[in-house]
């Protein structure tokens, strides 16, 4: 991770030292859930109300027909 994403890795190391592993994992899980469930899935449902969308843990699944649209929405919503 340090070779490809030095800044992110450094941030994670500092956060780990500052707040601890259990707390950091909780924050990261909550952030991922908020992003995927409250942001991406809401947008997807607005744009494609007839498309199937399933959540499993912190993942979003749809049919092959909508896969690229969902992927683009995940990337674009984070910008």
Secondary structure by P-SEA (a helix, b strand, c coil): cccccaaaaaaaaaaaaaccaaaaaaaaaaaaaaaaaccaaaaaaaacccbbbbbcccbbbbcccaaaaaaaaaaaaac
